Amino acid sequence: MFAKYPIPYNTIVNSSKFYGDSIYLLATTAAEQLTLCSIRGSLTPNCSTEYHARLSGGTLTTNCEDPTDDLSYYKSDPKATNGVLDRDWINVAIDWILTVGFNTGIKDNSGSNAHLLTQLILGSPALDPSLPSIAEALAVLSGSTLLLSTLDAPFIHFWNYSATVPTLKDPQYQAFNATLNFQDYASGGTQRWQSLFHIVLAVIFVTNVVCLAYLILSRGLVTDFIEPQNLFGLSLNSPPSKNFDGSPGKEPLVTNWIIKQSEQDQFYIHAGETYPVRRKKQGPLEYEMQSPMEKLYSRFASTRTNMF
């Protein structure tokens, strides 16, 4: 069945169809102990499949050998046979087992997958609670072949078409039993006291309607004079003001500034009333060290004042 014995940490596969409905794998441990595994696929009606669709991705799970499971296939068809081996499964399994590199031991290549698989071989006839066995690892790795085998397959356990027609030229509809559960998200409140928020929503809605009506009636662009670039443009187009006379460092500048519009539809800044500011009685003079950045800022402020 095998061309040679694999060296330690290597595996060899025999996937010949002449040996029935199974694929055989021969593995060698570090202690040069040989382990023979057979992999086969069959159909069982004692399972149900659940698919959970989420925004982050879907998950597919199965529930087998559960007598309380009302979604099992045998509940729909109690006459369904159990444990019938599928010889066609080998056609899919051969590609899988060669792809994962379990036959690299034929050339003593010491593949990484085979190396990890041989470390799961049991040293005694007892399962290790902290590690899976080689049988469990092969069952998980070969699980993808079952999904591939279901492509273009009927939803029942037998071929309900003519035996002379192995494949269908045109897709056919089939009925099967399924249960669909979905979850909705409420956009409103779920308790009575939460209805008070409807008042806030109503006020916001009315405010939006009023703003929409104002924008419709008052068409055109609205200039925001608070923005720095608009204030800079107004200051350049505005006439000089006597309120800037003197040094701002001696007397505080407390003035109302008013934006006016000329007859030529030009805007400018006009100084309003000036409010006197009472100074507190100053004590003895104190000098503090001033950083170079503060000196530069003070010089820039004085230059800007003289420009006006």
WODA-V566357 format. One line per field, one symbol per residue. ss: DSSP state (a for helix, b for strand, c for the rest). phi: phi as a letter, one per 30 degrees, with the letter a starting at -180 (. if undefined). burial: 1 if it has 9 or more other C-alpha atoms within 8 Angstrom, else 0. A space follows every 10 residues. Layout:
ss->???
phi->???
burial->???
This chain:
ss->cccccccccb bbbbccaaac ccbbbbbbcc cccbbbbbbc cbbcccbbbb bbccccccbb bbbbcccccc ccaaaacccc cccbbcccaa aaaaaaaaac cccaaaaccc caaaaaaacc cccccccccc cccaaaaaaa acaaaaaaac cccccccccc cccccccccc cccccccccc cccccccccc caaaaaaaaa aaaaaaaaaa aaaaaaaccc cccccccaaa aaaaaaaccc caaacccccc ccccbbbbbb bcccccbbbb bbbbcccccc cccccccccc caaaaaaaaa aaaaaaac
phi->.bdadddeib bbcbcdddcj cbccbcbbdd diccbcbbbb bbcbdcbbcb bccbddkcbc bbbchcdcdd cdddddbddd dbiddcdddd dddddddddd idcdddchdh dddddddddc dddbdadddc bddddddddd dddddddddd dhcddcdbdc bdddcdbcdc dbdbcadabc cbbccddcdc bddddddddd dddddddddd dddddddcdk dcccdddedd dddddddcdd bddcdjcddd bdccbdcccc bdddiccacb dcdccdcdcd ddcddbcbdc dedddddddd dddddddd
burial->0000011111 1111100000 1111111110 0000000001 1011111100 0000000100 0010000000 0111000000 0000111011 0111011100 1111110101 1011111101 1100000000 0111001100 0100110010 0001000000 0000000000 0000000000 0000000000 0001100000 0000000000 0000000000 0000000001 1001100100 1001000000 0000100000 1000001111 1000000000 0000000000 0000100000 01000000
